[in-house]
Amino acid sequence: MNRLTNKTSIKQETTLQDYKDQVMKLHNKSPEQFYALSLKALSLAVQLEDTPQIAFFKYCIGYYYHRISSFKKSLRFFNEAITLLEGYKPKELGLLAKIQNAIGAAYRKKGNNAKALMHYYKALEFEVTSVDGMAYNNIANLFKETGDYKKSRKFFKKSAKIHKSINNYNFLAYNWFNLAEIEMKIGNFEKAEQYCRDSANIAREKDQSNLLAISLARLGEISAEQNDIELAEQHLKKAIEIFRSHKFYHELNHYLIQWGKICLKASNYNKSIKLFHESLIISREIGFVPEEKTALSNIHQAYAAKKDYTKAYKYQQELVALQNKIIKDKSKQNIDDVINKQKSEIRGLRKKTDLIKRQNEDLKQYAYIVAHDLKEPLRNICSFADLLKNRYQDEFDKDATEYLNYISGGAKHMNELLSGLLKLNTIENKKDKWESVNIPELLERIIYTHKEKLKEKNVTIKFDKTIPQINGSKVYLTQLFQNLISNGIKFNDKEKIHITIKAINKEDYTIFSVEDNGIGIEEEYFDKVFNLFHRLDKTTQTGSGIGLAIVKKIIQIHNGEIWLESEKNHFTRFLFTLRNA
């Protein structure tokens, strides 16, 4: 009896392994088949009470939901898999690392890069070589999205080295695909094309449809960047056919939009509209709301470029209706979330200081949401004003045209204020990310980055090369000096603008001065200039009145102080202290 049971068990375990092998083969080919097979395998694993395999197939189902952008469901299955593996950690480090990596990818898709990075680094903690390669790849993608191509290339190459060492050519091809994008963005098209062709060759050899399609699509983008529109369309057409036949809806949507934009740029309006329409239909059928919004926006732009203002207006109305629905749904969800959160906090609150801290965080988040969501209706005001001017410009008298210009100008100024508010709201005191900052190198980089603008405005910047290193955030200190330099240029009426940056080194801090030869500030306004939205002359000077408020906040989180000296029509000198490294 025991021998018969053992044979049955071996047969069932083999069947389970067969399922696992088949699921892995479908990993990047057919999402629907991958999901269906994972469900069958999970059912068998539950019958056999094989906990590690139950966890594995729950991870697979979570990965499927991640692919189709069902964030909550994907997280649910990922977390269930982690819970099941609690007692199996030494043997299942590989699967645990994979799950952490997948959770990171889900958060990245949701737009929460901070949580994504946290889970990628959690995956690296397990020291599983194959997963390390994927984690490095995902970290590289995050840096790519923020425009830090140097770090992105570094992590992609780390990932490629690992995948090559373990003969994982599928992921090696993905690394090459991403490196192609980096090379394309920095203008190295020849190298980008080579990476893409290598990636496509592996995809054909390994029968990886999705990888082949995105490699072809990337070749199309590279060709478009070099203005070879005909070749770009050939590559993109092949890619779209593969996406469509395999029901890779996310990729299909993305590259329909990209192809449409290429056609729009080449003034092929009908073709671009057709592609944007297909994206719109897919987005509505699948329920991709952000993609639906993107498609509507592009259709509106295409009709406007075609000078078909009636249809441009129609799709602009649809876009506004969708945006209003999104804002309404988000507001309802935010209210529900806040109410539930407050109830939970009140029940468990022990100290008043904890309550104040959480309320401040909620207020900051609320300010961010309000500022962000207000930008949508402002863009609509600008769009409708432009449509009115384009469509009825021959019928408007001088007064009507002037009124429309007031509307557009006011909306654009409000947009600048909100952008400044968002920037101010994101400045945080994270001392764990501080480092020793070389100020002369930082200033050299600012001057190099803005050299064309400085040349155009006839600006000379001089600074002390012996300034000591400062302990702080390089990003915020760059913003600090950029804002002060920009202020010195904006409020200057001289033919030759001079900006001088000096430093006096004390025992544990440095006093900086940033001086310009501009219009100066009267003494009664010395304190007011640092207030939010404050401008001395609102009639003649442009700007949001946020730049110096940001400067003050950056100095405050670095435990410094700021003040100024000025003489009307001669100079303004901003002085501030920063701690030495």
WOHUNOR-V617360 format. One record per residue. N is the residue number from 1. RES is the residue in one letter. SS is DSSP state (H for helix, E for strand, - for the rest). PSI is psi in whole degrees, 0 to 359 (* if undefined). OMEGA is omega in whole degrees, 0 to 359 (none if undefined). Layout:
n->[N	N]
res->[RES	RES]
ss->[SS	SS]
psi->[PSI	PSI]
omega->[OMEGA	OMEGA]
This chain:
n->[1	2	3	4	5	6	7	8	9	10	11	12	13	14	15	16	17	18	19	20	21	22	23	24	25	26	27	28	29	30	31	32	33	34	35	36	37	38	39	40	41	42	43	44	45	46	47	48	49	50	51	52	53	54	55	56	57	58	59	60	61	62	63	64	65	66	67	68	69	70	71	72	73	74	75	76	77	78	79	80	81	82	83	84	85	86	87	88	89	90	91	92	93	94	95	96	97	98	99	100	101	102	103	104	105	106	107	108	109	110	111	112	113	114	115	116	117	118	119	120	121	122	123	124	125	126	127	128	129	130	131	132	133	134	135	136	137	138	139	140	141	142	143	144	145	146	147	148	149	150	151	152	153	154	155	156	157	158	159	160	161	162	163	164	165	166	167	168	169	170	171	172	173	174	175	176	177	178	179	180	181	182	183	184	185	186	187	188	189	190	191	192	193	194	195	196	197	198	199	200	201	202	203	204	205	206	207	208	209	210	211	212	213	214	215	216	217	218	219	220	221	222	223	224	225	226	227	228	229	230	231	232	233	234	235	236	237	238	239	240	241	242	243	244	245	246	247	248	249	250	251	252	253	254	255	256	257	258	259	260	261	262	263	264	265	266	267	268	269	270	271	272	273	274	275	276	277	278	279	280	281	282	283	284	285	286	287	288	289	290	291	292	293	294	295	296	297	298	299	300	301	302	303	304	305	306	307	308	309	310	311	312	313	314	315	316	317	318	319	320	321	322	323	324	325	326	327	328	329	330	331	332	333	334	335	336	337	338	339	340	341	342	343	344	345	346	347	348	349	350	351	352	353	354	355	356	357	358	359	360	361	362	363	364	365	366	367	368	369	370	371	372	373	374	375	376	377	378	379	380	381	382	383	384	385	386	387	388	389	390	391	392	393	394	395	396	397	398	399	400	401	402	403	404	405	406	407	408	409	410	411	412	413	414	415	416	417	418	419	420	421	422	423	424	425	426	427	428	429	430	431	432	433	434	435	436	437	438	439	440	441	442	443	444	445	446	447	448	449	450	451	452	453	454	455	456	457	458	459	460	461	462	463	464	465	466	467	468	469	470	471	472	473	474	475	476	477	478	479	480	481	482	483	484	485	486	487	488	489	490	491	492	493	494	495	496	497	498	499	500	501	502	503	504	505	506	507	508	509	510	511	512	513	514	515	516	517	518	519	520	521	522	523	524	525	526	527	528	529	530	531	532	533	534	535	536	537	538	539	540	541	542	543	544	545	546	547	548	549	550	551	552	553	554	555	556	557	558	559	560	561	562	563	564	565	566	567	568	569	570	571	572	573	574	575	576	577	578	579	580	581]
res->[M	N	R	L	T	N	K	T	S	I	K	Q	E	T	T	L	Q	D	Y	K	D	Q	V	M	K	L	H	N	K	S	P	E	Q	F	Y	A	L	S	L	K	A	L	S	L	A	V	Q	L	E	D	T	P	Q	I	A	F	F	K	Y	C	I	G	Y	Y	Y	H	R	I	S	S	F	K	K	S	L	R	F	F	N	E	A	I	T	L	L	E	G	Y	K	P	K	E	L	G	L	L	A	K	I	Q	N	A	I	G	A	A	Y	R	K	K	G	N	N	A	K	A	L	M	H	Y	Y	K	A	L	E	F	E	V	T	S	V	D	G	M	A	Y	N	N	I	A	N	L	F	K	E	T	G	D	Y	K	K	S	R	K	F	F	K	K	S	A	K	I	H	K	S	I	N	N	Y	N	F	L	A	Y	N	W	F	N	L	A	E	I	E	M	K	I	G	N	F	E	K	A	E	Q	Y	C	R	D	S	A	N	I	A	R	E	K	D	Q	S	N	L	L	A	I	S	L	A	R	L	G	E	I	S	A	E	Q	N	D	I	E	L	A	E	Q	H	L	K	K	A	I	E	I	F	R	S	H	K	F	Y	H	E	L	N	H	Y	L	I	Q	W	G	K	I	C	L	K	A	S	N	Y	N	K	S	I	K	L	F	H	E	S	L	I	I	S	R	E	I	G	F	V	P	E	E	K	T	A	L	S	N	I	H	Q	A	Y	A	A	K	K	D	Y	T	K	A	Y	K	Y	Q	Q	E	L	V	A	L	Q	N	K	I	I	K	D	K	S	K	Q	N	I	D	D	V	I	N	K	Q	K	S	E	I	R	G	L	R	K	K	T	D	L	I	K	R	Q	N	E	D	L	K	Q	Y	A	Y	I	V	A	H	D	L	K	E	P	L	R	N	I	C	S	F	A	D	L	L	K	N	R	Y	Q	D	E	F	D	K	D	A	T	E	Y	L	N	Y	I	S	G	G	A	K	H	M	N	E	L	L	S	G	L	L	K	L	N	T	I	E	N	K	K	D	K	W	E	S	V	N	I	P	E	L	L	E	R	I	I	Y	T	H	K	E	K	L	K	E	K	N	V	T	I	K	F	D	K	T	I	P	Q	I	N	G	S	K	V	Y	L	T	Q	L	F	Q	N	L	I	S	N	G	I	K	F	N	D	K	E	K	I	H	I	T	I	K	A	I	N	K	E	D	Y	T	I	F	S	V	E	D	N	G	I	G	I	E	E	E	Y	F	D	K	V	F	N	L	F	H	R	L	D	K	T	T	Q	T	G	S	G	I	G	L	A	I	V	K	K	I	I	Q	I	H	N	G	E	I	W	L	E	S	E	K	N	H	F	T	R	F	L	F	T	L	R	N	A]
ss->[-	H	H	H	H	H	H	H	H	H	H	H	H	H	H	H	H	H	H	H	H	H	H	H	H	-	-	-	-	-	H	H	H	H	H	H	H	H	H	H	H	H	H	H	H	H	H	H	-	-	H	H	H	H	H	H	H	H	H	H	H	H	H	H	H	H	H	-	-	-	H	H	H	H	H	H	H	H	H	H	H	H	H	H	-	H	H	H	-	-	-	-	H	H	H	H	H	H	H	H	H	H	H	H	H	H	H	H	H	H	-	-	H	H	H	H	H	H	H	H	H	H	H	H	H	-	-	-	H	H	H	H	H	H	H	H	H	H	H	H	H	H	H	H	H	-	-	-	H	H	H	H	H	H	H	H	H	H	H	H	H	H	H	H	H	-	-	-	H	H	H	H	H	H	H	H	H	H	H	H	H	H	H	H	H	-	-	-	H	H	H	H	H	H	H	H	H	H	H	H	H	H	H	H	H	-	-	-	H	H	H	H	H	H	H	H	H	H	H	H	H	H	H	H	H	-	-	-	H	H	H	H	H	H	H	H	H	H	H	H	H	H	H	H	H	-	-	-	H	H	H	H	H	H	H	H	H	H	H	H	H	H	H	H	H	-	-	-	H	H	H	H	H	H	H	H	H	H	H	H	H	H	H	H	H	H	-	-	H	H	H	H	H	H	H	H	H	H	H	H	H	H	H	H	H	-	-	-	H	H	H	H	H	H	H	H	H	H	H	H	H	H	H	H	H	H	H	H	H	H	H	H	H	H	H	H	H	H	H	H	H	H	H	H	H	H	H	H	-	-	-	H	H	H	H	H	H	H	H	H	H	H	H	H	H	H	H	H	H	H	H	H	H	H	H	H	H	H	H	H	H	H	H	H	H	H	H	H	H	H	H	H	-	-	-	-	-	H	H	H	H	H	H	H	H	H	H	H	H	H	H	H	H	H	H	H	H	H	H	H	H	H	H	H	H	-	-	-	-	-	H	H	H	-	E	E	E	-	H	H	H	H	H	H	H	H	H	H	H	-	H	H	H	H	H	H	-	-	E	E	E	E	E	-	-	-	-	-	-	E	E	E	-	H	H	H	H	H	H	H	H	H	H	H	H	H	H	H	H	H	-	-	-	-	-	-	E	E	E	E	E	E	E	E	E	-	-	-	E	E	E	E	E	E	E	E	-	-	-	-	-	-	H	H	H	-	-	H	H	H	-	-	-	-	-	-	-	-	-	-	-	-	-	-	-	-	H	H	H	H	H	H	H	H	H	H	H	-	-	-	-	E	E	E	E	E	E	-	-	-	E	E	E	E	E	E	E	E	E	E	-]
psi->[316	320	320	318	318	318	317	317	316	317	316	320	320	317	319	319	323	316	315	316	318	320	316	326	329	2	313	23	293	102	319	316	320	316	313	317	323	322	316	315	321	319	318	319	322	318	320	354	39	92	312	323	325	315	318	313	334	321	318	317	320	320	322	312	327	317	325	14	32	85	309	318	320	314	323	312	322	314	325	320	317	317	317	330	2	319	3	20	310	323	337	32	323	314	320	319	319	318	316	320	318	322	319	317	323	316	323	318	329	346	5	82	328	313	324	311	321	316	328	317	329	320	320	333	335	347	50	113	311	322	327	319	318	319	316	320	317	322	319	320	322	316	326	318	329	0	7	79	332	310	322	312	319	312	326	319	324	315	315	320	317	312	327	322	332	13	32	82	336	309	330	319	321	321	316	321	315	323	328	320	319	312	323	317	331	5	9	75	324	314	322	316	319	316	318	316	320	318	316	322	316	319	318	316	322	5	48	95	313	316	318	316	315	331	317	318	319	321	322	317	320	316	319	321	332	12	21	79	322	313	322	315	324	312	314	325	315	317	314	320	319	313	316	314	330	4	39	81	321	310	320	312	312	313	340	317	316	316	318	320	323	316	320	318	328	9	22	76	317	318	316	318	319	316	317	323	317	318	319	316	313	315	319	323	319	339	31	91	313	321	325	318	316	316	314	318	317	323	316	313	321	315	322	318	328	353	23	81	337	312	326	317	318	312	333	321	318	320	316	318	318	317	319	321	317	314	318	314	318	319	316	316	319	318	314	316	316	316	312	321	317	319	315	319	318	320	318	6	132	320	146	327	324	318	314	317	314	320	321	320	318	318	319	316	319	317	321	314	314	312	319	314	333	338	332	306	330	319	323	319	313	316	314	323	317	321	317	316	317	322	325	20	328	341	344	142	181	319	316	317	319	320	319	321	323	318	310	315	318	318	318	321	318	322	320	319	316	321	318	319	318	317	315	322	337	356	122	153	83	86	341	344	8	158	174	118	126	104	316	318	321	316	321	319	321	314	318	317	323	23	323	316	319	320	318	322	359	53	132	128	124	141	158	122	348	16	131	164	145	142	116	194	121	321	312	322	326	315	320	306	323	317	318	320	315	320	319	331	316	317	61	130	14	152	319	119	128	127	126	129	120	164	139	117	119	192	311	8	168	137	120	150	135	110	138	165	40	208	347	171	135	147	326	344	5	320	327	333	340	358	150	133	18	125	137	318	100	349	327	340	137	175	169	344	26	339	312	334	320	317	312	318	321	317	322	318	345	15	35	180	155	142	178	160	144	153	125	131	8	306	163	133	113	128	139	160	144	145	138	155	*]
omega->[179	181	180	179	180	179	179	180	180	180	181	179	177	178	178	177	176	177	182	179	181	179	181	178	181	187	182	182	184	182	183	177	178	181	182	181	178	177	179	181	179	179	179	180	178	178	182	183	180	188	179	180	175	179	181	183	171	175	179	180	175	179	177	180	175	181	182	174	173	191	184	180	180	180	180	181	178	182	175	179	179	179	180	185	183	182	185	190	184	183	189	180	181	181	178	178	178	182	178	179	180	177	176	180	179	178	179	179	179	179	179	186	181	179	178	181	179	181	175	179	174	179	180	181	181	177	176	190	184	180	177	180	179	181	177	179	182	176	178	179	178	179	178	181	180	177	178	188	180	178	180	179	180	182	175	180	174	180	181	180	179	183	177	182	181	178	177	189	177	180	175	179	177	176	180	178	180	176	176	179	179	181	178	183	180	173	179	189	182	179	179	179	182	177	181	181	177	179	181	180	178	180	178	183	183	179	179	187	182	180	179	183	182	176	177	179	178	175	177	179	179	178	179	179	179	177	173	188	181	179	178	181	178	180	183	179	178	180	181	180	180	179	183	184	181	178	172	193	181	180	179	179	183	185	169	178	181	179	178	179	178	178	179	179	179	179	175	191	183	180	181	180	179	181	178	179	179	177	180	181	180	181	181	180	184	181	177	185	179	180	176	179	179	181	179	179	181	177	177	181	181	179	178	178	178	182	173	190	178	180	177	179	180	183	173	177	178	179	179	179	179	179	178	178	179	181	180	180	181	180	179	180	179	180	179	180	181	181	180	181	180	179	181	182	181	180	188	187	179	185	180	181	177	180	181	181	181	179	177	179	178	180	179	179	180	179	179	182	181	181	181	184	178	181	181	179	177	177	179	178	180	182	181	178	179	178	179	180	182	187	187	186	180	183	182	171	184	181	181	178	180	179	178	178	176	180	181	182	179	180	180	178	178	178	177	179	181	177	178	178	177	181	179	184	184	179	184	180	182	185	179	179	179	180	176	188	176	186	177	178	179	180	177	181	178	181	180	182	185	187	182	179	180	179	181	182	180	184	173	179	177	177	181	182	185	179	182	178	184	177	181	179	181	181	183	179	175	178	180	182	178	181	181	177	179	179	180	179	185	183	184	181	182	177	177	182	179	175	183	181	181	179	174	184	174	186	183	177	180	174	179	170	175	187	175	180	186	189	178	182	178	189	182	181	185	181	186	185	180	179	180	177	181	173	184	181	185	183	185	184	177	177	185	184	182	187	182	174	176	178	182	181	179	180	180	180	174	178	179	178	179	176	182	173	182	173	185	178	181	183	167	181	175	179	180	181	174	181	176	179	none]
